[in-house]
Amino acid sequence: MTGNGATATLRYEFSNGGSVQDIEYDPQDSDHVVACMNAAASHPAILVSTNSGNNWLEIVGTEGWLTRDVSFDPSTPGRILQISDDGQWAESLDSGLNWGALQATWPTSGSSMFLAFDPHVS
């Protein structure tokens, strides 16, 4: 987007791929962006851009994730957490290129909504 949102340009499109849930900018690199989606079974749920969203890399291994939110760790460069709609957490230690589950799905009573790091505690 440019002009304070007056102009928008489509940079990524995948029909029936899912819906975007969150887009986060890396606090240590303004060109690095991670988007998460509630994805279709055959489509990656995590997308990474290293040029402010002009191009996107689909992250293999995240197909079908019901990703709800992502958050950059402000104290550890390259570390990102994601939470899925079912409460499962995953972590990336390489700026979003590879992800590993941190625990099994939680038996929740509702969907997960929000994820954030404490900015005062590393």
All heavy atoms as an XYZ file, in Angstrom:
916
protein
N       0.835     -1.171      0.000
C       0.000      0.000      0.000
C       0.884      1.239      0.000
O       1.934      1.247      0.628
C      -0.895      0.013      1.222
C      -1.960     -1.014      1.201
S      -3.188     -0.634      2.451
C      -4.451     -1.696      1.894
N       0.415      2.234     -0.671
C       1.111      3.510     -0.685
C       0.101      4.622     -0.425
O      -1.113      4.391     -0.440
C       1.801      3.746     -2.047
O       0.809      3.712     -3.076
C       2.861      2.689     -2.321
N       0.622      5.825     -0.208
C      -0.271      6.968      0.016
C      -1.190      6.792      1.194
O      -2.373      7.091      1.114
N      -0.635      6.283      2.312
C      -1.430      6.036      3.521
C      -2.633      5.137      3.265
O      -3.706      5.322      3.816
C      -1.880      7.349      4.164
C      -0.734      8.128      4.736
O       0.212      7.537      5.262
N      -0.791      9.444      4.641
N      -2.428      4.157      2.369
C      -3.487      3.189      2.088
C      -4.378      3.573      0.930
O      -5.330      2.858      0.608
N      -4.097      4.692      0.258
C      -4.933      5.131     -0.858
C      -4.781      4.238     -2.079
O      -5.711      4.087     -2.871
C      -4.593      6.575     -1.224
N      -3.614      3.610     -2.225
C      -3.356      2.744     -3.368
C      -2.867      1.389     -2.874
O      -1.956      1.325     -2.062
C      -2.269      3.360     -4.281
O      -2.679      4.666     -4.653
C      -2.064      2.513     -5.511
N      -3.482      0.325     -3.362
C      -3.067     -1.028     -3.006
C      -2.745     -1.795     -4.282
O      -3.410     -1.625     -5.303
C      -4.168     -1.744     -2.236
N      -1.717     -2.635     -4.229
C      -1.301     -3.445     -5.367
C      -1.282     -4.908     -4.944
O      -0.715     -5.237     -3.904
C       0.112     -3.031     -5.841
O       0.107     -1.644     -6.134
C       0.521     -3.813     -7.064
N      -1.901     -5.768     -5.744
C      -1.924     -7.194     -5.456
C      -0.541     -7.788     -5.715
O      -0.009     -7.682     -6.807
C      -2.959     -7.893     -6.343
C      -3.111     -9.403     -6.153
C      -3.594     -9.718     -4.747
C      -4.070     -9.953     -7.192
N       0.073     -8.403     -4.684
C       1.405     -8.989     -4.808
C       1.397    -10.504     -4.688
O       2.376    -11.152     -4.976
C       2.337     -8.428     -3.729
C       2.540     -6.963     -3.804
C       3.350     -6.615     -5.020
N       3.627     -5.190     -5.018
C       4.071     -4.520     -6.046
N       4.297     -5.135     -7.181
N       4.289     -3.243     -5.971
N       0.276    -11.071     -4.235
C       0.201    -12.518     -4.055
C      -1.260    -12.923     -4.157
O      -2.130    -12.280     -3.576
C       0.745    -12.911     -2.681
C       0.657    -14.392     -2.406
C       1.641    -15.259     -2.846
C      -0.420    -14.927     -1.721
C       1.568    -16.622     -2.603
C      -0.504    -16.288     -1.485
C       0.487    -17.123     -1.922
O       0.403    -18.471     -1.697
N      -1.522    -13.973     -4.914
C      -2.886    -14.474     -5.000
C      -2.853    -15.973     -5.253
O      -2.049    -16.458     -6.048
C      -3.651    -13.787     -6.124
C      -5.082    -14.260     -6.217
C      -5.892    -13.501     -7.265
O      -5.297    -12.936     -8.200
O      -7.111    -13.494     -7.136
N      -3.694    -16.692     -4.539
C      -3.847    -18.128     -4.731
C      -5.319    -18.450     -4.494
O      -5.800    -18.353     -3.359
C      -2.962    -18.904     -3.757
C      -2.954    -20.380     -4.028
C      -2.039    -20.931     -4.912
C      -3.861    -21.215     -3.408
C      -2.035    -22.292     -5.172
C      -3.867    -22.584     -3.662
C      -2.945    -23.111     -4.549
N      -6.042    -18.780     -5.532
C      -7.467    -19.054     -5.406
C      -7.715    -20.241     -4.492
O      -7.037    -21.265     -4.597
C      -8.071    -19.331     -6.786
O      -7.962    -18.193     -7.594
N      -8.662    -20.097     -3.580
C      -9.067    -21.143     -2.643
C      -7.913    -21.604     -1.756
O      -7.892    -22.731     -1.303
C      -9.669    -22.337     -3.379
C     -10.885    -21.946     -4.181
O     -11.727    -21.185     -3.689
N     -10.984    -22.413     -5.400
N      -6.947    -20.729     -1.497
C      -5.804    -21.075     -0.664
C      -6.055    -20.904      0.814
O      -5.334    -21.438      1.634
N      -7.083    -20.156      1.165
C      -7.369    -19.880      2.568
C      -7.509    -18.382      2.781
O      -7.504    -17.600      1.834
N      -7.602    -17.982      4.035
C      -7.763    -16.566      4.349
C      -6.605    -16.082      5.215
O      -6.159    -16.776      6.125
C      -9.087    -16.333      5.068
O      -9.135    -17.095      6.261
N      -6.125    -14.884      4.916
C      -5.028    -14.301      5.685
C      -5.537    -13.927      7.074
O      -6.584    -13.300      7.218
C      -4.464    -13.056      4.967
C      -3.403    -12.378      5.819
C      -3.888    -13.447      3.618
N      -4.789    -14.346      8.103
C      -5.168    -14.069      9.484
C      -4.316    -12.984     10.119
O      -4.783    -12.239     10.963
C      -5.055    -15.351     10.315
C      -5.960    -16.466      9.852
C      -7.420    -16.099      9.987
O      -7.856    -15.641     11.026
N      -8.178    -16.281      8.931
N      -3.049    -12.894      9.708
C      -2.147    -11.932     10.336
C      -0.969    -11.663      9.408
O      -0.524    -12.551      8.687
C      -1.632    -12.501     11.673
C      -0.867    -11.484     12.497
O      -1.088    -10.272     12.333
O      -0.040    -11.911     13.316
N      -0.474    -10.439      9.439
C       0.743    -10.040      8.739
C       1.587     -9.268      9.742
O       1.097     -8.333     10.371
C       0.446     -9.165      7.513
C      -0.387     -9.938      6.497
C       1.740     -8.659      6.895
C      -0.835     -9.109      5.316
N       2.838     -9.705      9.916
C       3.719     -9.073     10.894
C       5.046     -8.669     10.251
O       5.629     -9.446      9.495
C       4.003    -10.022     12.059
C       2.802    -10.366     12.895
C       2.282     -9.214     13.739
O       3.079     -8.334     14.112
O       1.070     -9.203     14.019
N       5.498     -7.477     10.592
C       6.823     -7.006     10.164
C       7.845     -7.337     11.249
O       7.561     -7.184     12.440
C       6.803     -5.497      9.928
C       6.201     -5.117      8.606
C       4.828     -4.975      8.460
C       7.004     -4.912      7.497
C       4.271     -4.627      7.251
C       6.458     -4.564      6.272
C       5.090     -4.422      6.155
O       4.539     -4.087      4.950
N       9.010     -7.744     10.820
C      10.128     -8.039     11.721
C      10.573     -6.736     12.376
O      10.893     -5.767     11.684
C      11.263     -8.650     10.892
C      12.425     -9.155     11.720
O      12.662     -8.634     12.830
O      13.115    -10.066     11.224
N      10.607     -6.666     13.703
C      11.006     -5.425     14.363
C      12.479     -5.069     14.135
O      12.885     -3.942     14.389
C      10.730     -5.690     15.847
C      10.744     -7.164     15.992
C      10.276     -7.715     14.670
N      13.269     -6.023     13.631
C      14.687     -5.767     13.410
C      15.043     -5.634     11.931
O      16.184     -5.355     11.596
C      15.506     -6.876     14.071
C      15.191     -6.923     15.548
C      16.081     -7.841     16.326
O      17.201     -8.104     15.940
N      15.571     -8.309     17.437
N      14.069     -5.846     11.042
C      14.314     -5.739      9.601
C      12.987     -5.394      8.925
O      12.149     -6.262      8.704
C      14.871     -7.063      9.073
C      15.119     -7.051      7.573
O      14.852     -6.022      6.908
O      15.569     -8.087      7.050
N      12.803     -4.143      8.576
C      11.520     -3.687      8.043
C      11.180     -4.273      6.671
O      10.040     -4.183      6.222
C      11.487     -2.162      7.975
O      12.505     -1.689      7.112
N      12.137     -4.892      5.982
C      11.857     -5.551      4.706
C      11.335     -6.974      4.889
O      10.788     -7.562      3.963
C      13.120     -5.611      3.834
C      13.502     -4.261      3.278
O      12.619     -3.394      3.116
O      14.700     -4.058      3.008
N      11.506     -7.531      6.088
C      11.125     -8.912      6.379
C       9.698     -8.946      6.932
O       9.413     -8.334      7.958
C      12.108     -9.516      7.379
C      11.849    -10.945      7.678
N      11.941    -11.454      8.948
C      11.505    -11.992      6.894
C      11.666    -12.735      8.935
N      11.394    -13.080      7.692
N       8.825     -9.679      6.239
C       7.418     -9.756      6.611
C       6.996    -11.221      6.620
O       7.412    -11.996      5.759
C       6.530     -8.994      5.603
C       5.093     -8.920      6.092
C       7.072     -7.607      5.320
N       6.164    -11.597      7.598
C       5.603    -12.949      7.642
C       4.084    -12.820      7.669
O       3.527    -12.025      8.429
C       6.092    -13.734      8.876
C       5.367    -15.064      8.992
C       7.585    -13.961      8.792
N       3.432    -13.593      6.809
C       1.974    -13.644      6.785
C       1.540    -15.048      7.158
O       2.189    -16.027      6.786
C       1.452    -13.280      5.396
N       0.451    -15.147      7.897
C      -0.085    -16.466      8.240
C      -1.517    -16.551      7.748
O      -2.234    -15.565      7.692
C       0.023    -16.737      9.736
S      -1.039    -15.760     10.788
N      -1.892    -17.786      7.371
C      -3.215    -18.013      6.814
C      -3.878    -19.211      7.474
O      -3.219    -20.092      8.000
C      -3.107    -18.262      5.308
C      -2.481    -17.123      4.571
S      -2.562    -17.205      2.776
C      -2.478    -18.891      2.375
N      -5.170    -19.192      7.433
C      -5.981    -20.346      7.751
C      -6.089    -21.075      6.422
O      -6.939    -20.751      5.598
C      -7.351    -19.884      8.253
C      -7.812    -20.618      9.462
O      -7.507    -21.790      9.615
N      -8.549    -19.942     10.318
N      -5.164    -21.997      6.147
C      -4.925    -22.484      4.783
C      -5.714    -23.727      4.417
O      -6.047    -24.549      5.266
C      -3.441    -22.774      4.606
N      -5.934    -23.863      3.114
C      -6.505    -25.082      2.561
C      -5.485    -26.209      2.723
O      -4.285    -25.961      2.846
C      -6.839    -24.875      1.091
N      -5.938    -27.439      2.717
C      -5.076    -28.598      2.984
C      -3.871    -28.684      2.064
O      -2.824    -29.179      2.460
C      -5.887    -29.881      2.898
N      -3.972    -28.189      0.865
C      -2.872    -28.315     -0.087
C      -2.038    -27.034     -0.214
O      -1.155    -26.968     -1.051
C      -3.433    -28.681     -1.458
O      -4.287    -27.642     -1.906
N      -2.302    -26.052      0.599
C      -1.620    -24.764      0.457
C      -0.871    -24.387      1.730
O      -1.388    -24.556      2.830
C      -2.632    -23.668      0.121
C      -1.976    -22.424     -0.358
N      -1.651    -21.411      0.498
C      -1.551    -22.061     -1.574
C      -1.058    -20.452     -0.192
N      -0.989    -20.824     -1.446
N       0.357    -23.862      1.606
C       1.110    -23.433      2.795
C       0.390    -22.325      3.564
O      -0.223    -21.443      2.966
C       2.429    -22.920      2.220
C       2.574    -23.620      0.920
C       1.166    -23.744      0.386
N       0.503    -22.373      4.872
C      -0.143    -21.382      5.732
C       0.793    -20.248      6.119
O       0.340    -19.238      6.645
C      -0.675    -22.054      6.988
N       2.078    -20.417      5.904
C       3.048    -19.382      6.248
C       3.693    -18.886      4.955
O       4.154    -19.678      4.131
C       4.150    -19.913      7.194
C       3.549    -20.521      8.454
C       5.160    -18.810      7.514
C       2.994    -19.545      9.455
N       3.730    -17.576      4.803
C       4.379    -16.925      3.672
C       5.402    -15.947      4.229
O       5.149    -15.285      5.227
C       3.371    -16.155      2.827
C       2.183    -16.947      2.292
C       1.171    -16.015      1.646
C       2.642    -17.981      1.303
N       6.569    -15.859      3.578
C       7.640    -14.972      4.021
C       8.051    -14.068      2.864
O       8.183    -14.524      1.734
C       8.862    -15.789      4.515
C      10.029    -14.884      4.841
C       8.490    -16.619      5.734
N       8.240    -12.797      3.178
C       8.753    -11.844      2.204
C      10.006    -11.190      2.772
O      10.051    -10.844      3.960
C       7.717    -10.756      1.902
O       8.283     -9.765      1.054
N      11.010    -11.018      1.934
C      12.235    -10.323      2.358
C      12.371     -8.975      1.659
O      13.389     -8.315      1.779
C      13.485    -11.180      2.071
O      13.519    -11.497      0.682
C      13.475    -12.449      2.910
N      11.306     -8.569      0.929
C      11.343     -7.274      0.250
C      10.036     -6.501      0.457
O       9.434     -6.014     -0.484
C      11.674     -7.450     -1.232
C      10.669     -8.314     -1.968
O       9.664     -8.742     -1.413
N      10.939     -8.577     -3.234
N       9.625     -6.410      1.706
C       8.452     -5.624      2.124
C       7.144     -6.056      1.471
O       6.243     -5.250      1.272
C       8.683     -4.136      1.858
O       9.775     -3.675      2.600
N       7.027     -7.331      1.131
C       5.784     -7.852      0.580
C       5.663     -7.766     -0.926
O       4.615     -8.080     -1.473
N       6.724     -7.378     -1.611
C       6.665     -7.338     -3.078
C       6.661     -8.730     -3.678
O       6.073     -8.953     -4.738
C       7.828     -6.515     -3.642
C       7.612     -5.046     -3.396
O       6.559     -4.501     -3.704
N       8.600     -4.404     -2.809
N       7.311     -9.686     -3.024
C       7.307    -11.089     -3.430
C       7.161    -11.938     -2.181
O       7.609    -11.551     -1.107
C       8.610    -11.457     -4.147
C       8.841    -10.616     -5.372
O       9.554     -9.629     -5.319
N       8.230    -10.980     -6.475
N       6.556    -13.125     -2.334
C       6.297    -14.001     -1.198
C       6.817    -15.403     -1.474
O       6.664    -15.927     -2.566
C       4.801    -14.057     -0.904
C       4.272    -12.750     -0.426
C       3.726    -11.762     -1.194
C       4.249    -12.281      0.914
N       3.365    -10.710     -0.395
C       3.673    -10.994      0.900
C       4.676    -12.817      2.132
C       3.507    -10.248      2.056
C       4.497    -12.073      3.281
C       3.925    -10.801      3.242
N       7.398    -16.008     -0.454
C       7.861    -17.389     -0.500
C       6.896    -18.239      0.313
O       6.646    -17.948      1.489
C       9.269    -17.485      0.101
C       9.850    -18.890      0.277
C      10.079    -19.535     -1.085
C      11.151    -18.808      1.064
N       6.330    -19.275     -0.312
C       5.443    -20.199      0.390
C       6.302    -21.178      1.181
O       7.203    -21.804      0.623
C       4.568    -20.949     -0.599
C       3.648    -20.041     -1.387
C       2.884    -20.769     -2.473
O       3.266    -21.902     -2.844
O       1.903    -20.202     -2.955
N       6.043    -21.333      2.473
C       6.863    -22.182      3.330
C       6.331    -23.613      3.327
O       5.261    -23.899      3.875
C       6.943    -21.609      4.759
C       7.488    -20.181      4.722
C       7.788    -22.509      5.643
C       8.852    -20.018      4.062
N       7.092    -24.486      2.687
C       6.745    -25.904      2.589
C       6.740    -26.510      3.995
O       7.575    -26.187      4.835
C       7.760    -26.636      1.684
C       7.491    -28.132      1.657
C       7.724    -26.049      0.278
N       5.785    -27.386      4.244
C       5.649    -28.033      5.542
C       4.564    -27.404      6.402
O       4.241    -27.915      7.469
N       3.996    -26.286      5.946
C       2.927    -25.631      6.706
C       1.569    -25.799      6.016
O       0.607    -25.136      6.381
C       3.230    -24.132      6.908
O       3.236    -23.454      5.640
C       4.559    -23.923      7.602
N       1.487    -26.702      5.059
C       0.248    -26.921      4.316
C      -0.879    -27.327      5.264
O      -0.714    -28.196      6.110
C       0.435    -28.012      3.253
C       1.346    -27.638      2.119
C       2.825    -27.824      2.438
O       3.164    -28.276      3.550
O       3.648    -27.495      1.573
N      -2.025    -26.679      5.090
C      -3.214    -27.031      5.849
C      -3.255    -26.525      7.279
O      -4.240    -26.750      7.980
N      -2.202    -25.848      7.744
C      -2.248    -25.304      9.105
C      -3.356    -24.269      9.205
O      -3.592    -23.497      8.282
C      -0.933    -24.632      9.470
C       0.229    -25.534      9.680
C       0.340    -26.851      9.371
C       1.488    -25.160     10.234
N       1.580    -27.323      9.697
C       2.310    -26.302     10.233
C       2.004    -23.966     10.721
C       3.612    -26.290     10.709
C       3.302    -23.956     11.186
C       4.090    -25.104     11.189
N      -4.014    -24.241     10.330
C      -5.044    -23.236     10.586
C      -4.419    -22.122     11.425
O      -4.829    -21.850     12.548
C      -6.235    -23.871     11.296
C      -6.876    -25.034     10.537
C      -8.006    -25.653     11.344
C      -7.359    -24.594      9.171
N      -3.402    -21.489     10.865
C      -2.622    -20.495     11.594
C      -3.462    -19.269     11.896
O      -4.127    -18.722     11.021
C      -1.370    -20.117     10.786
O      -0.612    -21.305     10.575
C      -0.525    -19.119     11.508
N      -3.422    -18.836     13.130
C      -4.218    -17.703     13.579
C      -3.383    -16.432     13.759
O      -3.820    -15.345     13.454
C      -4.894    -18.068     14.905
C      -5.779    -17.012     15.472
C      -6.923    -16.680     14.586
N      -7.895    -17.739     14.614
C      -9.055    -17.685     14.001
N      -9.385    -16.636     13.302
N      -9.874    -18.689     14.043
N      -2.153    -16.586     14.287
C      -1.361    -15.395     14.605
C       0.120    -15.762     14.608
O       0.478    -16.901     14.899
C      -1.766    -14.873     15.990
C      -1.408    -13.426     16.228
O      -0.984    -12.735     15.268
O      -1.546    -12.956     17.366
N       0.974    -14.794     14.269
C       2.422    -14.945     14.360
C       2.980    -13.761     15.128
O       2.380    -12.693     15.163
C       3.118    -15.037     12.979
C       2.766    -16.305     12.267
C       2.830    -13.830     12.128
N       4.139    -13.979     15.761
C       4.763    -12.904     16.523
C       6.277    -13.069     16.498
O       6.796    -14.159     16.731
C       4.262    -12.938     17.974
O       4.765    -11.845     18.704
N       6.972    -11.974     16.200
C       8.433    -11.950     16.229
C       8.909    -11.743     17.655
O       8.357    -10.906     18.381
C       8.973    -10.799     15.370
C       8.924    -11.060     13.905
C       7.800    -10.753     13.163
C      10.017    -11.617     13.252
C       7.759    -10.975     11.805
C       9.984    -11.850     11.887
C       8.859    -11.533     11.165
N       9.923    -12.478     18.052
C      10.549    -12.306     19.361
C      11.421    -11.044     19.291
O      12.382    -10.997     18.531
C      11.406    -13.525     19.686
C      12.014    -13.483     21.068
O      12.140    -12.387     21.654
O      12.387    -14.561     21.561
N      11.101    -10.007     20.072
C      11.877     -8.770     19.999
C      13.285     -8.904     20.574
O      14.141     -8.064     20.314
C      11.044     -7.765     20.794
C      10.240     -8.593     21.728
C      10.001     -9.902     21.024
N      13.561     -9.956     21.352
C      14.882    -10.127     21.958
C      15.777    -11.107     21.237
O      16.962    -11.141     21.507
C      14.790    -10.637     23.387
O      13.647    -10.385     24.025
N      15.218    -11.949     20.364
C      16.009    -12.974     19.687
C      15.801    -12.858     18.176
O      14.766    -13.292     17.659
C      15.608    -14.382     20.163
O      15.686    -14.432     21.581
C      16.506    -15.448     19.561
N      16.751    -12.280     17.444
C      16.605    -12.153     15.997
C      16.378    -13.512     15.339
O      16.991    -14.507     15.698
C      17.953    -11.563     15.556
C      18.469    -10.855     16.768
C      18.005    -11.692     17.933
N      15.430    -13.541     14.406
C      15.137    -14.760     13.661
C      14.116    -15.671     14.304
O      13.637    -16.607     13.678
N      13.753    -15.424     15.567
C      12.795    -16.297     16.263
C      11.372    -15.763     16.090
O      11.099    -14.599     16.356
C      13.114    -16.395     17.741
C      12.183    -17.347     18.469
C      12.592    -17.540     19.918
N      11.739    -18.525     20.542
C      11.115    -18.337     21.706
N      11.310    -17.217     22.393
N      10.348    -19.271     22.202
N      10.487    -16.662     15.644
C       9.085    -16.325     15.442
C       8.246    -17.460     16.016
O       8.590    -18.629     15.881
C       8.746    -16.177     13.942
C       9.736    -15.238     13.252
C       7.325    -15.696     13.756
C       9.641    -15.272     11.738
N       7.141    -17.126     16.654
C       6.174    -18.126     17.101
C       4.900    -17.971     16.289
O       4.575    -16.875     15.830
C       5.844    -17.952     18.580
C       6.939    -18.235     19.588
C       6.416    -18.007     21.000
C       7.473    -19.652     19.445
N       4.191    -19.073     16.125
C       2.857    -19.027     15.524
C       1.935    -19.856     16.383
O       2.361    -20.809     17.034
C       2.871    -19.515     14.081
C       2.926    -21.012     13.862
C       1.585    -21.716     13.955
O       0.559    -21.215     13.525
N       1.587    -22.898     14.538
N       0.672    -19.471     16.406
C      -0.345    -20.263     17.097
C      -1.448    -20.569     16.093
O      -1.857    -19.708     15.316
C      -0.891    -19.557     18.358
C      -1.729    -20.525     19.179
C      -1.624    -18.283     18.004
C      -2.046    -20.044     20.574
N      -1.876    -21.816     16.107
C      -2.937    -22.258     15.206
C      -4.280    -22.126     15.885
O      -4.370    -21.982     17.107
C      -2.705    -23.714     14.784
O      -1.544    -23.816     14.013
N      -5.320    -22.211     15.090
C      -6.680    -22.072     15.584
C      -7.001    -23.099     16.666
O      -7.783    -22.836     17.567
C      -7.653    -22.215     14.410
C      -9.051    -21.752     14.752
O      -9.176    -20.709     15.421
O     -10.011    -22.425     14.357
N      -6.344    -24.272     16.602
C      -6.613    -25.335     17.572
C      -5.706    -25.259     18.798
O      -5.702    -26.148     19.632
C      -6.479    -26.707     16.914
C      -5.094    -26.955     16.337
O      -4.184    -26.114     16.534
O      -4.917    -27.993     15.682
N      -4.901    -24.186     18.907
C      -4.055    -24.006     20.080
C      -2.665    -24.585     19.950
O      -1.891    -24.540     20.892
N      -2.293    -25.142     18.806
C      -0.946    -25.685     18.641
C       0.030    -24.551     18.358
O      -0.240    -23.645     17.590
C      -0.890    -26.694     17.500
C       0.488    -27.295     17.355
C       0.554    -28.395     16.315
O      -0.437    -28.739     15.687
N       1.728    -28.946     16.128
N       1.204    -24.630     18.990
C       2.257    -23.645     18.810
C       3.343    -24.220     17.919
O       3.628    -25.407     17.967
C       2.916    -23.331     20.153
C       2.024    -22.701     21.155
C       1.045    -23.324     21.861
C       2.023    -21.352     21.574
N       0.441    -22.435     22.702
C       1.034    -21.206     22.545
C       2.790    -20.239     21.230
C       0.775    -19.994     23.174
C       2.536    -19.048     21.854
C       1.533    -18.931     22.812
N       3.966    -23.360     17.130
C       5.142    -23.754     16.351
C       6.153    -22.620     16.438
O       5.797    -21.462     16.687
C       4.788    -24.049     14.905
N       7.423    -22.976     16.237
C       8.502    -22.002     16.378
C       9.420    -22.071     15.160
O       9.706    -23.142     14.648
C       9.301    -22.326     17.637
C      10.529    -21.480     17.838
C      11.318    -21.921     19.058
O      11.622    -23.129     19.188
O      11.619    -21.054     19.889
N       9.880    -20.905     14.737
C      10.916    -20.820     13.721
C      12.101    -20.091     14.339
O      11.928    -19.079     15.017
C      10.427    -20.039     12.502
O      11.504    -19.840     11.601
N      13.288    -20.615     14.112
C      14.511    -19.973     14.602
C      15.336    -19.387     13.461
O      16.417    -18.859     13.689
C      15.347    -20.976     15.405
C      14.659    -21.530     16.648
C      15.513    -22.623     17.286
C      14.359    -20.424     17.644
N      14.783    -19.476     12.229
C      15.520    -18.979     11.062
C      14.674    -17.998     10.237
O      14.609    -18.069      9.029
C      16.031    -20.132     10.207
C      14.913    -21.003      9.659
O      13.719    -20.710      9.906
O      15.226    -21.983      8.971
N      14.000    -17.104     10.929
C      13.214    -16.029     10.297
C      12.020    -16.524      9.494
O      11.562    -15.865      8.574
C      14.114    -15.153      9.421
O      15.119    -14.560     10.208
N      11.498    -17.695      9.836
C      10.280    -18.197      9.225
C      10.461    -19.180      8.095
O       9.476    -19.619      7.494
N      11.689    -19.578      7.799
C      11.914    -20.503      6.686
C      11.618    -21.951      7.053
O      11.213    -22.742      6.196
C      13.345    -20.368      6.171
C      13.692    -18.987      5.618
C      15.153    -18.934      5.197
C      12.769    -18.612      4.473
N      11.812    -22.321      8.321
C      11.532    -23.673      8.812
C      10.798    -23.566     10.134
O      11.099    -22.685     10.948
C      12.836    -24.457      9.005
C      13.542    -24.706      7.697
O      13.138    -25.547      6.913
N      14.604    -23.950      7.441
N       9.869    -24.495     10.361
C       9.031    -24.457     11.565
C       9.012    -25.818     12.236
O       9.012    -26.853     11.570
C       7.603    -24.063     11.189
C       7.519    -22.651     10.722
C       7.771    -22.200      9.456
C       7.204    -21.511     11.496
N       7.624    -20.843      9.410
C       7.271    -20.389     10.645
C       6.863    -21.316     12.840
C       7.021    -19.099     11.095
C       6.598    -20.020     13.277
C       6.682    -18.943     12.416
N       8.950    -25.817     13.564
C       8.833    -27.039     14.341
C       7.748    -26.879     15.387
O       7.623    -25.822     16.010
N       6.947    -27.916     15.574
C       5.877    -27.871     16.576
C       6.481    -27.838     17.975
O       7.466    -28.523     18.248
C       4.963    -29.077     16.424
N       5.884    -27.052     18.851
C       6.346    -26.971     20.237
C       5.556    -27.885     21.165
O       6.042    -28.257     22.214
C       6.270    -25.531     20.741
C       7.249    -24.565     20.085
C       7.042    -23.156     20.627
C       8.681    -25.002     20.333
N       4.340    -28.227     20.814
C       3.552    -29.180     21.586
C       2.376    -29.644     20.750
O       2.065    -29.059     19.732
C       3.086    -28.566     22.915
C       1.688    -28.020     22.963
C       1.489    -26.695     22.247
O       2.379    -25.883     22.232
N       0.343    -26.491     21.669
N       1.750    -30.680     21.204
C       0.577    -31.207     20.492
C      -0.593    -30.239     20.642
O      -0.563    -29.316     21.455
C       0.208    -32.567     21.075
N      -1.627    -30.487     19.878
C      -2.823    -29.660     19.942
C      -3.429    -29.693     21.335
O      -3.520    -30.733     21.965
C      -3.864    -30.182     18.924
O      -3.261    -30.174     17.647
C      -5.101    -29.345     18.918
N      -3.817    -28.527     21.814
C      -4.474    -28.446     23.121
C      -5.958    -28.721     22.960
O      -6.574    -28.283     21.989
C      -4.329    -27.060     23.717
C      -2.969    -26.729     24.207
C      -1.889    -27.540     24.279
C      -2.536    -25.472     24.690
N      -0.817    -26.878     24.782
C      -1.182    -25.597     25.043
C      -3.146    -24.241     24.857
C      -0.442    -24.547     25.563
C      -2.414    -23.202     25.372
C      -1.076    -23.353     25.724
N      -6.556    -29.417     23.908
C      -8.011    -29.582     23.871
C      -8.655    -28.292     24.401
O      -8.880    -28.125     25.595
C      -8.256    -30.764     24.813
C      -7.095    -30.730     25.757
C      -5.933    -30.157     24.994
N      -8.901    -27.345     23.520
C      -9.419    -26.043     23.936
C     -10.927    -26.000     23.824
O     -11.538    -26.794     23.136
C      -8.823    -24.925     23.073
O      -9.208    -25.164     21.714
C      -7.321    -24.877     23.178
N     -11.494    -25.024     24.495
C     -12.938    -24.833     24.427
C     -13.307    -23.809     23.359
O     -14.473    -23.573     23.100
C     -13.479    -24.390     25.791
O     -12.829    -23.192     26.177
N     -12.325    -23.193     22.750
C     -12.576    -22.217     21.694
C     -11.318    -22.028     20.883
O     -10.270    -22.595     21.186
N     -11.409    -21.227     19.864
C     -10.252    -21.046     18.995
C      -9.264    -20.046     19.585
O      -9.626    -19.159     20.353
C     -10.706    -20.594     17.613
O     -11.362    -19.352     17.702
N      -7.994    -20.209     19.221
C      -6.946    -19.277     19.628
C      -7.120    -18.001     18.825
O      -7.559    -18.017     17.688
C      -5.571    -19.875     19.343
O      -5.432    -21.094     20.012
N      -6.721    -16.871     19.426
C      -6.943    -15.610     18.751
C      -5.711    -14.726     18.637
O      -5.562    -14.008     17.676
C      -8.033    -14.805     19.491
C      -9.378    -15.485     19.490
S     -10.031    -15.795     17.846
C     -10.316    -14.169     17.243
N      -4.829    -14.746     19.635
C      -3.807    -13.715     19.710
C      -2.517    -14.273     20.296
O      -2.549    -15.113     21.182
C      -4.331    -12.568     20.595
C      -3.390    -11.425     20.731
C      -3.168    -10.560     19.680
C      -2.717    -11.210     21.919
C      -2.289     -9.498     19.809
C      -1.838    -10.153     22.057
C      -1.629     -9.289     20.996
N      -1.395    -13.771     19.803
C      -0.090    -14.203     20.277
C       0.819    -12.989     20.331
O       0.867    -12.204     19.394
C       0.488    -15.239     19.303
C       1.907    -15.723     19.530
C       2.002    -16.517     20.825
C       2.353    -16.572     18.360
N       1.542    -12.820     21.443
C       2.474    -11.694     21.563
C       3.582    -12.050     22.536
O       3.376    -12.845     23.458
C       1.743    -10.452     22.051
N       4.752    -11.484     22.312
C       5.856    -11.602     23.247
C       5.765    -10.459     24.251
O       5.308     -9.367     23.910
C       7.206    -11.501     22.516
C       7.621    -12.768     21.844
C       7.256    -13.032     20.545
C       8.392    -13.699     22.521
C       7.656    -14.197     19.909
C       8.776    -14.878     21.906
C       8.409    -15.113     20.597
N       6.220    -10.701     25.454
C       6.330     -9.636     26.453
C       7.512     -8.762     26.052
O       8.648     -9.255     25.993
C       6.543    -10.249     27.828
C       6.543     -9.211     28.948
O       6.961     -8.058     28.701
O       6.149     -9.568     30.064
N       7.300     -7.481     25.774
C       8.409     -6.635     25.332
C       9.406     -6.297     26.432
O      10.481     -5.784     26.163
C       7.710     -5.377     24.822
C       6.444     -5.323     25.572
C       6.044     -6.770     25.817
N       9.073     -6.618     27.679
C       9.924     -6.276     28.814
C      10.701     -7.455     29.378
O      11.595     -7.280     30.183
C       9.085     -5.648     29.925
C       8.281     -4.479     29.446
N       8.866     -3.291     29.061
C       6.969     -4.334     29.246
C       7.938     -2.457     28.663
N       6.771     -3.069     28.766
N      10.334     -8.679     28.989
C      10.979     -9.883     29.494
C      11.487    -10.697     28.308
O      10.689    -11.084     27.445
C      10.021    -10.738     30.351
C      10.716    -11.981     30.844
C       9.472     -9.926     31.503
N      12.794    -10.968     28.264
C      13.321    -11.741     27.123
C      12.990    -13.213     27.270
O      12.679    -13.700     28.327
C      14.811    -11.534     26.986
O      15.468    -11.905     28.163
